[in-house]
C-alpha cells in the first residue's frame, strides 16, 4: 500500500508461476513478447539521503509489477520488489539502496544511498483485450552527493611580511563539478570577495599586511553550497616609524606646546603585528612604558625632548620618533597699567613681564587701537585731546590663557582742591608741612612755595611734605601749596599760616565745697601747627592722666581737668593751662578755692550703760546749739584705767542725723572701754562730746526672787527623792518608813546581800555602842546638799 512498508506474506502458487515467466534469461535479457514495444531509458536524479519515486509508466491497472535493479558494471538485474496489488514483497538486499517501498506501481526510495545509482527495470503484466500483456520501463537513477563543508588550510598561518602563503579549500566529498569561491575579511571590517579566484587553492606572493585577516571559502555543486569557517592569516610586520600626537594639540615650529597646570596626553602609534611595546624617554631618561604617557599637571619642568621607542617582540625590531614639548605659562598676575604725566602730554605704560612666550600687549583708547609689543608697551598721548573720563585699556594675550587679561586706566581730574596742614615732630624739633590732593588719574602734582613763591624742594604726586627747622621766627609766616593736574586749569592753591597757640579758660576762678568735685576747662582758640595742651597743679607739677584724684578729659580743642573729693589742704591753689607748639607757647591760670562746711552742733552723752555679760553698751545722746548735721560718729578706746589702753577707733559711723541712740556690740568683757560721740556736717566734724565709761545697769529684785523660788522647789523635790531612796536601802535607820517602803523578806535579803558585799569588799561592820537605841545608830555619813541661786536682771 502507498506510504507503508510492504507486508511479507506467503506468495501463492500462481504468483510464483508468474515470477518464473517474468524472470530474465540466462543472458540477462527479459523474455520478449510480441506486444512489448521498445522502451527508452528515462534518467532520474536523486540526492543522497533524500527521497525519490520511480514511476512505472501509465496504462491499465497491472496484474503484477516487478522492479529490478542493475548496478553499474553489472549485466544481471536483481529483483527489488514485486506486488500484485494485494500483496507485495521487497527483497532484503534492497536496504542497500535505501528505505524501499511501493506506492501502487511506483518504487519509492527513501533515505537514498549512493548504492542506488544504476539501472532500474519495471516489468508490468496487465490484461488488455482479454490477453496478457507485458510492459517494460527502463530508468537510470543518478544519486547526487552534496558537497561537504569545506575547510581552509594555510601553508603558514603567521608569515612574515614579504613571504609566500598558499591557501587551500578542501572538500571531503561532493558530486562533480564542484565550484569554489574565496572571501577575505580584515580583522576589523567587512568581508570582501576575492574576484577571479575560483580554484580550491590560491597563492599570496608576496604576502603583506593588507592580507591579514580571515579567509573563508565556499564550495557548491548541483545539490548544495556550503561555506567554511574562517582561517586567520596573521601577517607579522613592523614596527613602522612611530607617530606621536599630543592632546590638547598645540603646534610650534619646534614641535608641540601645552599650557601649564593642564593635563597633557602624549600618544605613540607604530603599526606592528604583534603590537609594539612602547617606552617613553624625556631627555634620554625613561619616564613611562606604554603607548600613552599622561602628564596629569604639566609644569615647566616637563619641557624637553620626548622620544617614543617602539619594539616588535616577535621580530625583535625597533623604531623611534622624537618630538619637542614646550610648556607655556603666562606671566604672573595681571597686566599693570600706569600713567605718567609729562608737559602737555600723558604717557601710558603697560607692563606684564615673564611668561613663556612673553605676553603680547595692546593699547586701546577712545580713538582706536594703539601700539602693541611683548611684555612692555608705552603710548604717549597729547593731553589737550583728552577729556576727563577717557578710558584706556591694555589687553594682554597669551597662548596659555583663553580670555585675554586686561588692565584699564581712566583719566580723571581730582575732586575738590588741595588741603594743607602742619604737624610737629617729637620734641618739636621740626615742623612738617603736609599737602594732599587725593584722587585723579594721573595723580595731581603738589609742591610747596615760600612767601616769595619760590619752590621749597621738589614736587610729588598726591601728597607733598616739607620739613622746617622749628624756631620762633616762623610765627606769622605763610606757606603755599600748589596743585597741578594735566586735565585741570588753572592750578589750585592752599595756604598755611604758622602761629603760636592762644588759649581761653571757661572761668578764671572756681569755688567748690570740701569733698565735692571741681572741673577746670581750657580751650585752644588757634595755633599752627596744632598745640599740645596740659595742666599744671598748684605746685607747678604736671597733671598726668594717672594722677590720683585727678582726671583729664580732652574734647577736641578743649582739655578739662576734673578734681575729685576736693580737699583744701591738697587741692586749693592756682592751676595753669599750658599750650605749646613748635613756634611758641601760651598759658592761662585758674584759681581753685575749696570751702569747708559749717561746724555742726555740739553733742552730749545722756546715757551709757552695759548690757548683758558686758559685751554690748546702750548709748544715748542729745545735741545742743545751732548748725546743720549729716550724721554722727561714735568712737571708742580702751580706758587708761584698764588694760589695753590705746587710740580712738570708730565704733559706728553710719548713723542717721535723726537718731539719738545706738546699741554697740562686739565688746570684750575683760576690757574697760571709754566712749565719745561727734556730730558731722559732710566732711566737717564738730567738737567731740565728753568721754564716758559705761555704767552697770540698776539692780532689780523681782526677777531674782522669782528665780530663787523656782530653783528652791526643784531642789526640795530632788532632796525628797534622795531621802526616800536612802530609807529604802537602809530600813534600820528609818524603821517605820522602811516597813512602809520595803517588805520584811525583802529587807532580810537586802541586808544579807549587803553584808556579803561588804565582807567581799573588806569593809568592817560598825559595832553597836551599848546603851544606844538601834534606831539611833549611825550606819552612813550624813548627806549635805548645797543650793546656789544666782539672780540675773
Secondary structure, 3 states (H helix, E strand, C coil): CCCCCCCCCCCCHHHHHHHHHHCCCCCCCCCCCCCCCCCCEEEEEEECCCCEEECCCCCCCCCEEEEEEEECCCCCCEEEEEECCCCEEECHHHHHCCEEEEECCEEEEECCCHHHCEEEEEEEEEEECCEEEEEEEEEEEEEECCCCCCEEEECCCCCECCCEEEEEEECCCCCCCCEEEEEEECCCCCEEECCCCCCCEEEEECCCHHHCEEEEEEEECCCCEEECCCEEECCEEECCCCEEEEECCCECCCEEEEECCCCEEEEEECCEECCCEEEEEECCEEEEECCEEEECCCCHHHCEEEEEEEEECCCCEEEEEEEEEEEEECCCCCCEEEEEEECCEEEEEEECCCCECCCEEEEEECCEEEEEEECEEEEEEEHHHCCCCEEEEEEEECCCCCCCEEEEEEEECCCCCCEEEEEECHHHCEEEEEEECCCCECCCEEEEECCCCCEEEEEEECEEEEEEECCHHHCCCEEEEEEEECCEEEEEEEEEECEEEEEEECCCEEEEECCCCEEEEEEEEEEECCCEEEEECCCCCECCCCCCCEEEEEECCEEEEEECCCCHHHHCEEEEEEEEECCEEEEEEEEEEEECCCCCCEEEEEEEEECHHHCCEEEEEEEECCCCCCEEEEEEEECCCCCCCCCCEEEEEEECCCCCEEEECCCCCCCCEEEEEEEEECCEECCCCCCECCECCCCCHHHHHHHHHHHHHHHHHHHHHHHHHHHHHCCCCCHHHHHHHCCHHHHHHHHHHHHHHHHHHCCCCCCCCCCCCHHHCCCCCCCCCCCCCCCCC
